């Protein structure tokens, strides 16, 4: 007998989740819709491995420029550092650089897959999660960025998210870089502090104004007592940045109010972000002016294509937390209040984003290679859609179960023949493979959610018949039957037919169940 004290404890590492059938099917359904929009825009599928040389990720690691900080890394037998990808963009940049001469330019592609983050796990923060990206490489003009924003809007609507429940928010990192330059954070020597500042601003929705102020200054202690070191800005610098954020939010608020009122193409309100530069000390920057000009071009292109402020909105407060963005950045935000997995009504916020990263491919080639793209957080968006009732997987029918009343080889062969005939007719089905008796087998079928059970014992076999039990109707009727005598008299939802009529009768029952589901909706 095995020593129970030596058994391993089954445990899931923090920051990881197991996925069940419903979640997997919901993701596949959602991704098929997203893929159709990408294909409609002329993008092509491609895939890269989950492991890259760490130096291919380079200074663009999520946290610090050291192996195993932010990413999971290891060394191979040649002492080369390898890392699990932390996003899909860096591997794509490596792929394009390596195959640059044979690829059409612009190169329009999409990909999906798991990414990995070596960081503290917590609510909503996972060490493994899925992304679904689209990128255009080789187009320097911001028309490509405008198209990305429009495609994000089309994805939201293809998924059943109505207007008013989402918005694509667009900004330009050149505006933000110009603001930081104006408060003394220009130059390569301040690159690290600029990134800290941008990440602090990016947490505005989660932490609020005071939380961001702390992260811009000395630092912030969270609810668990963990301390996050701040960017170390002086009070005057913090005040100027918060003034910028306040004005940006005021502009965005005016646009949202106009959009809610149906005033979708009001140029005066639509361009309110642009006049922020007048009389503001932090807009005395050529970089900032260039960023605003590019935003105006994106706005104009989107409006010309019929995308109003309710779908695509210029919002100078938008920040993306990775350093490699060099121009326009955008986020897909859900505005609807949606129940989370605990039943609490919440704003899901951002479910995807991206931007222009002209320096990422260029690192490998030593020449300018413009690129832009966006990434959808698959798990987060899937959760929101499920809770909105937009990813119903109830149309997936559990398998019909053929019970194995006799276990001899000849009988099992007959049961297997029934299963083969059902499958040939396109009916999902299985033969029970355990050793249990009839009662336990029916319990198994109930647990599987099976719509029908097929029963053939010795008596039925001698007559060339099978019993077909409608488990859905049987469960409904059993709830209405008062006593055993009534149950025996009713023999609910169970018929006996000739073996040759098995497939036709099962189809008939499944069709009746489908009609009942439609009526129930």
HELIX and SHEET records of a PDB file:
HELIX    1   1 UNK A    4  UNK A    6  5                                   3    
HELIX    2   2 UNK A   21  UNK A   40  1                                  20    
HELIX    3   3 UNK A   54  UNK A   57  1                                   4    
HELIX    4   4 UNK A   58  UNK A   60  5                                   3    
HELIX    5   5 UNK A   89  UNK A   98  1                                  10    
HELIX    6   6 UNK A  100  UNK A  102  5                                   3    
HELIX    7   7 UNK A  143  UNK A  158  1                                  16    
HELIX    8   8 UNK A  173  UNK A  182  1                                  10    
HELIX    9   9 UNK A  188  UNK A  190  5                                   3    
HELIX   10  10 UNK A  191  UNK A  202  1                                  12    
HELIX   11  11 UNK A  204  UNK A  216  1                                  13    
HELIX   12  12 UNK A  235  UNK A  260  1                                  26    
HELIX   13  13 UNK A  267  UNK A  270  1                                   4    
HELIX   14  14 UNK A  274  UNK A  277  5                                   4    
HELIX   15  15 UNK A  281  UNK A  283  5                                   3    
HELIX   16  16 UNK A  286  UNK A  304  1                                  19    
HELIX   17  17 UNK A  362  UNK A  365  1                                   4    
HELIX   18  18 UNK A  378  UNK A  387  1                                  10    
HELIX   19  19 UNK A  409  UNK A  424  1                                  16    
HELIX   20  20 UNK A  438  UNK A  448  1                                  11    
HELIX   21  21 UNK A  458  UNK A  463  1                                   6    
HELIX   22  22 UNK A  471  UNK A  478  1                                   8    
HELIX   23  23 UNK A  484  UNK A  490  1                                   7    
HELIX   24  24 UNK A  499  UNK A  501  5                                   3    
HELIX   25  25 UNK A  502  UNK A  520  1                                  19    
SHEET    1   A 8 UNK A  44  UNK A  45  0                                        
SHEET    2   A 8 UNK A 107  UNK A 116  1                                        
SHEET    3   A 8 UNK A 128  UNK A 137 -1                                        
SHEET    4   A 8 UNK A 371  UNK A 377 -1                                        
SHEET    5   A 8 UNK A 345  UNK A 356 -1                                        
SHEET    6   A 8 UNK A 328  UNK A 339 -1                                        
SHEET    7   A 8 UNK A 166  UNK A 172 -1                                        
SHEET    8   A 8 UNK A 312  UNK A 314  1                                        
SHEET    1   B 3 UNK A  51  UNK A  53  0                                        
SHEET    2   B 3 UNK A  81  UNK A  84 -1                                        
SHEET    3   B 3 UNK A  73  UNK A  75 -1                                        
SHEET    1   C 2 UNK A 219  UNK A 221  0                                        
SHEET    2   C 2 UNK A 227  UNK A 229 -1                                        
SHEET    1   D 5 UNK A 429  UNK A 431  0                                        
SHEET    2   D 5 UNK A 400  UNK A 402  1                                        
SHEET    3   D 5 UNK A 452  UNK A 455  1                                        
SHEET    4   D 5 UNK A 465  UNK A 470 -1                                        
SHEET    5   D 5 UNK A 494  UNK A 498 -1                                        
END                                                                             
